[in-house]
């Protein structure tokens, strides 16, 4: 299928706005995504991944200035961590707000990564909301490092599969994960 970058973006945004789920490239591995503010769309992802919804999923944003719209109080250290991060970094923030409740951890926290991947950045800019990003696999199975490793079982459940970067066979790694507390506590979850 030969589709332009802008047509691919437009179709992905259309599906997100309709409450659908997409398979798309991120700054780390291929992810399953949906509108991070839509509980029904989030539920679909849990069903596809065969995962219990007490295990939260992270969201992607393209601009750190949007953090205040989704986090009650951004710990001061977060801004420094975002500025100095050389590799993709997911930060788990306390006090999430304006997001689908079934997306959050039991303690009300949420993992957010600021993406620098061109397609994902433009997708989020056009959609104007954060997008869920979770590995494109059934829970417990190996995460696909590129599109060729995504199972047919996952692909057939998607409302849209982005064509951009499907032929990219490079092996990406998941992001580092740090959890922040309101008092500036830092806990490294995955390095």
C-alpha positions as CSV (number, residue, x, y, z in Angstrom):
1,X,0.0,0.0,0.0
2,X,1.5,3.3,-1.1
3,X,0.2,6.1,1.1
4,X,1.8,9.5,1.7
5,X,3.1,10.7,5.2
6,X,0.3,13.3,5.4
7,X,-2.5,10.8,4.4
8,X,-1.1,8.3,6.9
9,X,-1.3,11.0,9.6
10,X,-4.8,12.2,8.6
11,X,-6.1,8.6,8.8
12,X,-4.5,7.9,12.1
13,X,-5.9,11.1,13.6
14,X,-9.4,10.3,12.2
15,X,-9.3,6.9,13.8
16,X,-8.2,8.3,17.2
17,X,-11.0,10.9,17.1
18,X,-13.5,8.2,16.5
19,X,-12.4,6.3,19.6
20,X,-10.4,3.7,17.6
21,X,-7.0,2.1,18.3
22,X,-3.9,2.3,16.1
23,X,-0.6,0.5,15.6
24,X,2.1,3.1,15.2
25,X,5.9,3.7,15.4
26,X,7.1,5.6,18.4
27,X,10.5,6.9,19.5
28,X,11.1,3.5,21.1
29,X,9.2,0.4,19.9
30,X,6.0,0.0,17.8
31,X,3.0,0.8,20.0
32,X,-0.7,0.5,20.3
33,X,-2.3,3.8,20.8
34,X,-5.6,5.6,21.4
35,X,-7.0,8.8,22.8
36,X,-5.7,9.0,26.4
37,X,-8.8,10.8,27.5
38,X,-11.3,8.2,26.2
39,X,-12.0,5.3,28.7
40,X,-13.7,3.1,26.1
41,X,-10.7,3.4,23.8
42,X,-8.3,2.6,26.6
43,X,-10.5,-0.5,27.5
44,X,-10.2,-1.7,23.9
45,X,-6.4,-1.7,24.3
46,X,-6.5,-3.7,27.5
47,X,-8.8,-6.2,25.8
48,X,-6.4,-6.6,22.8
49,X,-3.4,-7.0,25.0
50,X,-5.4,-9.4,27.3
51,X,-4.1,-7.4,30.2
52,X,-5.8,-6.4,33.5
53,X,-6.5,-2.8,33.7
54,X,-4.9,-2.3,37.1
55,X,-1.6,-2.3,35.2
56,X,-1.4,1.3,33.8
57,X,-0.2,2.3,30.4
58,X,1.9,5.4,29.5
59,X,1.0,8.3,27.3
60,X,3.0,10.3,24.8
61,X,3.1,14.1,24.4
62,X,5.0,16.1,21.9
63,X,5.5,19.2,24.1
64,X,6.5,19.3,27.8
65,X,4.5,22.6,28.2
66,X,1.3,20.4,28.1
67,X,2.3,18.6,31.3
68,X,0.4,21.0,33.5
69,X,-2.8,20.2,31.6
70,X,-2.6,16.5,32.7
71,X,-0.6,16.6,36.0
72,X,-1.9,18.4,39.1
73,X,1.6,19.5,40.2
74,X,4.6,18.8,38.1
75,X,7.6,18.2,40.4
76,X,10.4,20.7,39.7
77,X,13.0,18.1,39.0
78,X,10.9,16.8,36.0
79,X,11.8,19.8,33.9
80,X,15.5,19.2,34.5
81,X,15.2,15.5,33.7
82,X,13.4,16.2,30.4
83,X,16.0,18.8,29.4
84,X,19.0,16.5,30.0
85,X,17.5,13.2,28.8
86,X,19.6,11.9,25.8
87,X,17.4,8.8,25.4
88,X,13.7,8.3,25.5
89,X,12.6,8.8,29.1
90,X,9.2,8.0,30.6
91,X,8.5,9.8,33.8
92,X,5.8,8.6,36.2
93,X,4.1,11.6,37.7
94,X,1.8,11.7,40.7
95,X,-1.6,13.4,40.5
96,X,-2.8,12.7,37.0
97,X,-5.8,14.7,35.8
98,X,-8.0,15.0,32.6
99,X,-7.1,11.5,31.5
100,X,-9.2,8.3,31.2
101,X,-9.4,7.0,34.8
102,X,-8.7,3.4,33.6
103,X,-5.4,4.6,32.2
104,X,-4.0,5.5,35.6
105,X,-2.2,3.5,38.2
106,X,-4.0,2.7,41.5
107,X,-2.1,5.6,43.2
108,X,-3.4,8.1,40.6
109,X,0.0,8.4,38.8
110,X,0.6,8.2,35.1
111,X,3.7,7.6,32.9
112,X,4.4,10.3,30.3
113,X,7.1,10.5,27.7
114,X,7.8,13.5,25.5
115,X,8.3,12.0,22.0
116,X,10.9,13.3,19.5
117,X,9.8,10.8,16.7
118,X,8.6,12.9,13.7
119,X,5.4,10.9,12.9
120,X,4.3,10.6,16.5
121,X,5.0,14.3,17.2
122,X,2.9,15.4,14.3
123,X,0.2,12.9,15.2
124,X,-0.2,14.3,18.7
125,X,0.0,17.9,17.4
126,X,-2.8,17.3,15.0
127,X,-4.9,15.2,17.5
128,X,-4.4,17.9,20.2
129,X,-4.5,15.3,23.0
130,X,-2.0,12.9,24.5
131,X,-1.9,9.4,22.9
132,X,-1.6,6.1,24.8
133,X,1.5,4.1,24.0
134,X,1.9,0.5,25.0
135,X,4.0,-2.2,23.4
136,X,2.3,-3.9,20.5
137,X,2.1,-7.4,22.0
138,X,-0.2,-9.6,24.0
139,X,0.6,-9.1,27.7
140,X,3.5,-11.4,28.8
141,X,4.8,-11.9,25.3
142,X,8.0,-10.4,23.9
143,X,7.7,-6.7,22.9
144,X,8.3,-6.2,19.1
145,X,11.4,-4.2,18.4
146,X,10.2,-3.3,14.9
147,X,7.1,-3.7,12.8
148,X,8.1,-7.0,11.3
149,X,7.9,-8.5,14.8
150,X,4.3,-7.4,15.5
151,X,2.1,-10.5,15.6
152,X,-0.8,-11.0,13.2
153,X,-3.0,-11.4,16.2
154,X,-2.3,-7.8,17.2
155,X,-2.5,-6.4,13.7
156,X,-6.0,-7.9,13.1
157,X,-7.4,-6.1,16.2
158,X,-6.3,-2.6,15.0
159,X,-8.6,0.0,13.6
160,X,-5.7,1.5,11.7
161,X,-2.1,0.4,11.1
162,X,0.3,3.3,10.2
163,X,2.4,2.6,7.1
164,X,5.2,5.0,8.0
165,X,8.4,3.1,9.0
166,X,7.0,-0.4,8.5
167,X,10.1,-1.3,6.5
168,X,12.5,0.0,9.2
169,X,14.1,-3.1,10.6
170,X,16.3,-1.3,13.2
171,X,16.0,-2.7,16.7
172,X,14.7,-0.1,19.2
173,X,14.7,-0.4,22.9
174,X,12.0,0.6,25.4
175,X,12.4,3.8,27.3
176,X,14.0,4.4,30.7
177,X,11.4,4.9,33.4
178,X,11.7,7.1,36.4
179,X,9.0,7.7,39.1
180,X,8.8,11.1,40.8
181,X,7.3,12.0,44.1
182,X,5.9,15.4,44.9
183,X,8.7,16.0,47.4
184,X,11.3,15.4,44.6
185,X,11.9,11.8,45.4
186,X,13.2,9.8,42.4
187,X,12.8,6.1,41.9
188,X,14.4,4.4,38.9
189,X,12.0,1.8,37.6
190,X,13.8,0.7,34.3
191,X,17.2,1.8,33.2
